[in-house]
Amino acid sequence: MPRTALRFTFALPDPDPVQQSDVFRAALEMAQFADTKGVDLISLDEHHSSGFGWSSNPILTGGMILASTKRIRVSVAAALGPLWDPIRLAEDLAVVDQVSGGRMSVTLGLGYRPVEYAAMGKDFGQRGKLMDQLLETLLKAWTGEPFDRNGTTVAITPRPLTQPHPFIMVGGSARATARRAVRFRLPLQIPDHLPDLLAHYEELCRAEGIEPVANMVAAHRPGMVILHEDPERAWSQLGKHLMWEAVEYGAWAADDMKSVMHVRGVTSVEDVRASGRYRVLTPEELLEELAEQGPEASVTLHPLVGGMPIDEAWKSVHLLTDEVIPRLQAQHLPGTDRAERSASTP
């Protein structure tokens, strides 16, 4: 069955504390609702010094979502690894893993904005070294055994529930990222459809005698989706919210960056629509797309994008849970395909 997800960034144009609180609480309520309706995943990421309230602590936010749900998973893609204190991150992820029963996965990325490193007092030029130090510390800490850290013997508790450690991936689009994933024996997350990078990673794994585990954006490069019964009206009335995020987020991307999420050079709603990264679909259109995509099919809704009115965001979520997911579930019930074939046989 296709994977369904909701993405939350919490970013708002000119946010004030009251409005931001409304968005945080709406997202938590949507996650709790989605948990009861068969949605698979909540997607979060991390940024700092945005000026827009962009998700600054996805581990904390994800932990709150997981503590108030029973089955839905949280994917942090990505947490900016070098900006975290390694011991603090090891402890935080161990606690979330314990509370959630192992329902959080975290992609650790380098990040690409020097301003974020400056805000955290970190050297952007040393980000690769900082990531290596982070990964080494995390993997030692989660064993529960004492180890040396800056000349002091340390050990963390609680140990994670998930063994040997919580599910983490190394994320990025450079060959150095693939080498890092292999060196630490961790899965690789590729943020765009880059078959050459995947092949390089698999070659490195074969040379080391390890099984490759990678997650790469599908060839059809699915974008962020809003569901609406009248897409033309939605683009006309609500397109400004999608355009705001596309413009602001796209401006952060470095020239050599490879990420499916960044839209460069857009100046109008029409540009955003033409990019295909932000899409407004009817439930029927989404179902048709998912059927065409086959085993890689997935959809990520971005209901609160760019200050979207909360009532409109709920309409999008309800179209997913009330119209799309029940039909997907019906299509994938055991024996359904066989029954349909029998019914259509003369």
MORA-V391524 format. One record per run of one state. SS is the DSSP state (helix for helix, strand for strand, loop for the rest). FROM is the first residue (numbers start at 1). TO is the last residue. If there is no record, write none. Layout:
ss: <SS:SS>
from: <FROM:FROM>
to: <TO:TO>
//
This chain:
ss: <loop:strand:loop:helix:loop:strand:loop:helix:loop:strand:helix:loop:helix:loop:strand:loop:helix:loop:helix:loop:strand:loop:strand:loop:strand:loop:helix:loop:strand:loop:helix:loop:strand:loop:strand:loop:helix:loop:helix:loop:strand:loop:helix:loop:strand:loop:helix:loop:helix:loop:helix:loop>
from: <1:3:8:17:37:41:45:58:68:73:81:84:86:101:104:110:114:120:124:142:147:150:152:155:167:172:175:184:187:191:195:209:214:217:224:228:231:251:269:276:278:282:283:297:298:302:305:308:310:332:336:345>
to: <2:7:16:36:40:44:57:67:72:80:83:85:100:103:109:113:119:123:141:146:149:151:154:166:171:174:183:186:190:194:208:213:216:223:227:230:250:268:275:277:281:282:296:297:301:304:307:309:331:335:344:346>
//
